[in-house]
Amino acid sequence: MAVTYVEKPPHVDPVRMRHITDEALLAELGAASVAEARPWRRRAPVWPDPRPEDVAEADRLIGTEVDFLDKGHGRSRLYGFHYLRWMMPLVSAYAQTGDPRYAREWDRFFRQWYASRDLVEGDWPGLDVVWYSLGITSRSMHVTRALAVFAEEPALSDECWLEMMKTVLGGARWTAEEHDEFRHGNWQFVNVCELLHTARVFADLPESGQWAEIAMARVLEHLERDVRPDGGHHERSPGYHLMCLDNLERAVAVEPSLARHPRRQAMHHWLSVLMTSGGWVPHLQDSGVIWPEGVAPAEGSHNLEDSGYAIFRHGDFHTVVNYGPYVGHELEPHSHHAALDFVLSGWGVPLAWEGGGPPSYDDPGYYDWYQATRAHNTLLVPGEDYTEDRRAACDVFSVSDGADVFAGHHHGYPARHDRRVVFVKGENPYWVVTDRIDAQAVWQIHGLSPWVERDGGFASSRGPGLLVVPLDPPDEVLYGTGPARIPDPATRTAEYGEIHSLGLRRADGRFTVGIFPYRDEPPSVPDDWTVHADRR
C-alpha cells in the first residue's frame, strides 16, 4: 500500500543528519577537540526568563524513568513527548540555582533519547516522529537553550554535549532541505523562523549563511502569504497564531529588519482585537485560551474581514462572531464544524462559552465534542451533517453609539442559515440574536453554570451569567454539559471545567432571543428589546 507523506518524502541523510560523527562535527566547528569547541562563544539564544515554579517541577523529574518508545503516550502525544519540552524545567532550575544535579539529569534523559530516537515509531502514516517540522523546531529551541545554560557545567558530559550539537546541526540541515519552497501552515512558518534563529546563534557554522538565506525567504513569504491582511494567521486559531508570532519574534531578535514588516505589527493588532478585558483571547477553533504578553485590548469594535471574525467591544463587554472559512492543514484541520457561532464575555470572564480546543488531539471527545457543531453557540440541525465548505459570509457589519450589528449567513447545512446579532450598548448592554433556517433546528448557547427557568426565559444559576429570553416559546428545551477551558484572570490560567448547554428547539427554524448579562442577579428585561429583532 502506497504511503502518502504529510511533508516531503523522507530525506534524512544518514551521515549529514542522522549520524554525524564526532570528527565531522568538530571539523564543522573548526576545533581539534571537544574542550576547544565546547566553551560558549556564540550569541545568546532567545528565551523567556526562568520561572521560579520550574525548580519544583525539575525536582519531580529527578530519578524518574521514561520510555521514549512507549506508544502509551498517545498517537499525537508521542510526537509531542519527543519535542523534549518536558525536560526544560531542568534547564530553568539550573539557571536559577547552579545545582549540577539538574545538568546530570538532563544528560541522562537526553542521552537516552538520542540512543532511542531511531527506534521510535508513530501511528500517523507518513509522518516521522523525530524528523518532522514541529519536532525539529522544538528540539532546536530547547537544546540550544540547554547548550548555552550548561556550557560551563562539568556535570554535562562531553558525550551529551556532542549529541546535543549534532541534534541542532542535523535538524538545521533537514529544515533547509525540507523547506526549499513555500507551503501554507504553522509547521513551516515556525520551522523556518527557528532555522533563522539557529543560523544567527551558530553563525560560526559554515552552512549558517545558506540557512539564513533559505529561512529569510520563507519567513517573508509567510508574512505575505500565510498571514492574512488583517494580521490573522491563515488557520484562524489564536493559539497557533500566537505560536507563529512567538517564533517570529525569535527570528526578529536575530534579524531586526523583520521588526519593521507591517504584517508583524498586524499580527499583534489581531490579538489585541480578540483580547477581552480579562487579558485573555477566547479559545476559537482548536486554540487554547491564550494570555498574550505585552498586548492590550484594542478599543472599539472591529471586523477582521480576512479572518472572518466580527468583534464588538463596549466597556468590559466583548463579543466574537465567527463567520470564517474551514481551513485545511498539513495533518488535520484546526477549524471547527460551526459558523456564525459567538462567544460573549463581560467583566473579564466568559458569559457565553464554547468547547474550544482539546487537552490533546488524542482526546476521545475531540471529534464528537470539541470540533462538533453541538459544542458551539449556533444552530444545530438534527440529523443533518455539517459540510466543511460552508461558504460563510458577513452581510452587514455596522458600528454606532447605540448599537453594533452583525448579519451573516452560511451554507453548512442543506438549507441556508441567516443570523443577525445586535449588541445594544448603554449602561446595561445586551444582545439580540435572530436566526432563520428552513429546517427544524436547535438554538444553542453554553454558559458556565446550569440553566434554570425564570421570567419566561432561562437564567444561569449563578453569576456572572446570562438571562436568555426567547421571543417565541420553543417546542422543546434541551440541556447538556461538556468540558471546556475556563479562564481565570486572577491566576492567568484556564483549567478544564464544565460548561452547560441550553438548547431551544423549534420546528420552523425561526428564533429571536434576547441575551441579558448580569453580575449577581438576573436583570429586568427592557420592554423594547424586541425592536432590535430581524423581522424578516
HUCOR-V231506 format. One record per pair of residues at least 6 apart in sequence whose C-alpha atoms are under 7 Angstrom apart, sorted by the first residue. I is the first residue (numbers start at 0). J is the second residue. Records with the same first field share a line. If there is no record, write none. Layout:
I->J / J
//
This chain:
2->124 / 125
3->125
4->125 / 126
5->125 / 126 / 329 / 330
7->177
11->17 / 173
15->169
16->169 / 170 / 172 / 173
17->169
19->165
21->161
24->165
25->31 / 32
27->204 / 205
28->36 / 204
30->36
33->157
37->150
38->150 / 151
39->147 / 150
41->200 / 201
42->200
43->200
44->143 / 144 / 200
45->249
49->91
50->91
53->88 / 91 / 92
54->88 / 92
56->88
57->88 / 89 / 92
61->104
67->112 / 115
68->119
70->77
73->361
74->121 / 122 / 361
75->360 / 361
78->128
81->129 / 134
82->134 / 137 / 138
83->138
84->141
87->141
89->101 / 105
90->145 / 148
92->101
93->101 / 102
94->148
99->154
102->149 / 154 / 155
103->154 / 155
106->155 / 156 / 159
110->159
116->129
120->128
121->127 / 128
132->186 / 187 / 190
133->186 / 190
135->170
136->189 / 190 / 193
139->167
142->163
149->155
171->194
175->210 / 213
178->187
179->213
181->217 / 220
183->225
184->328 / 329
185->239 / 243
188->218 / 221 / 243
189->243 / 246
191->214 / 217 / 218
192->214 / 218 / 246 / 247 / 250
193->246 / 250
194->210 / 214
195->210 / 211 / 214 / 215 / 250
196->249 / 250 / 253
198->207 / 208 / 210 / 211
199->253
201->207
222->262
225->232 / 233
226->232 / 233 / 262
227->233 / 305 / 306
228->305
229->265 / 269 / 303 / 305
230->262 / 265 / 266 / 268 / 269
231->240 / 266 / 269 / 306
232->240
234->326 / 333
235->306
236->283 / 284 / 285 / 286
237->282 / 283 / 286
238->286 / 287 / 289
239->286
251->257 / 258
271->294 / 295 / 296 / 297
272->296 / 297 / 301
273->280
274->280 / 296
275->296 / 317 / 347
276->296 / 315 / 347
277->347 / 348 / 488
278->290
279->288 / 289 / 290
280->288 / 289 / 290
281->288
282->288 / 355 / 356
283->355
284->333 / 334 / 335 / 355 / 356
285->333 / 334 / 355 / 356
286->355 / 356
287->355 / 356
288->486 / 493
299->312 / 313
300->310 / 311 / 312
301->309 / 310 / 311
302->308 / 309 / 310
303->309
306->323
307->321 / 322 / 323
308->319 / 320 / 321 / 322 / 323
309->319 / 320 / 321
310->318 / 319 / 320
311->317 / 318 / 319 / 403
312->318
313->424
315->345 / 346 / 347
316->344 / 345 / 346
317->343 / 344 / 345
318->341 / 342 / 343 / 344
319->341 / 342 / 343
320->339 / 340 / 341 / 342
321->338 / 339 / 340 / 341
322->338 / 339 / 391 / 392 / 393
323->391
324->390 / 391
325->334 / 387 / 388
326->332 / 334
335->370 / 371
336->370 / 371 / 372 / 385 / 387
337->372 / 375
338->391 / 409
339->377 / 418
340->375 / 376 / 377
341->376
342->351 / 352 / 353
343->349 / 350 / 351 / 352
344->350 / 351
350->446 / 447 / 464 / 465
351->444 / 445 / 446
352->445 / 446
353->374 / 375 / 376 / 445 / 483
354->369 / 374 / 375 / 482 / 483
355->369 / 483
356->369
357->365 / 369
368->374
372->379
373->379
376->443 / 444 / 445
377->442 / 443
378->440 / 441 / 442 / 443
379->440 / 441 / 442
380->439 / 440 / 441
381->440
383->412
384->412
385->411 / 412
386->411 / 412
387->411
388->411
389->409 / 410 / 411
390->409 / 410
391->408 / 409 / 410
392->407 / 408 / 409
393->406 / 407 / 408
394->406 / 407
395->405 / 406 / 407
396->404 / 405 / 406
397->403 / 404 / 405
398->404
401->423 / 424 / 425
402->421 / 422 / 423 / 424
403->421 / 422 / 423
404->420 / 421 / 422
405->419 / 420 / 421
406->418 / 419 / 420
407->417 / 418 / 419
408->415 / 416 / 417 / 418
409->415 / 416 / 417
410->416
414->436 / 437 / 438
415->436
416->435 / 436
417->434 / 435 / 436
418->433 / 434 / 435
419->432 / 433 / 434 / 533
420->430 / 431 / 432 / 433
421->430 / 431 / 432 / 531
422->429 / 430 / 431
423->429 / 430
429->514 / 515 / 516
430->513 / 514 / 515
431->512 / 513 / 514 / 531 / 532
432->511 / 512 / 513
433->510 / 511 / 512 / 532 / 533
434->509 / 510 / 511
435->508 / 509 / 510
436->508 / 509
437->507 / 508
438->506 / 507 / 508
439->505 / 506 / 507 / 508
440->504 / 505 / 506 / 508
441->502 / 503 / 504 / 505
442->502 / 503 / 504
443->500 / 501 / 502 / 503
444->500 / 501 / 502
445->498 / 499 / 500 / 501
446->459 / 498 / 499 / 500
447->498 / 499
448->459 / 460 / 461 / 498 / 499
449->459 / 460 / 499
450->457 / 458 / 459 / 460
451->457 / 458 / 459 / 460
452->458
455->468
456->466 / 467 / 468 / 469
457->466 / 467 / 468
458->465 / 466 / 467 / 521
459->465 / 466
462->517 / 518 / 519 / 520
463->517 / 518 / 519
464->516 / 517 / 518
465->514 / 515 / 516 / 517
466->514 / 515 / 516 / 521
467->512 / 513 / 514 / 515
468->512 / 513 / 514
469->511 / 512 / 513
470->511 / 512
473->503 / 504 / 505
474->504 / 505
475->503 / 504
476->502 / 503 / 504
477->501 / 502 / 503
478->500 / 501 / 502
479->499 / 500 / 501
480->497 / 498 / 499 / 500
481->497 / 498 / 499
482->495 / 496 / 497 / 498
483->495 / 496 / 497 / 498
484->493 / 494 / 495 / 496
485->493 / 494 / 495 / 496
486->492 / 493 / 494
487->493
511->532
//
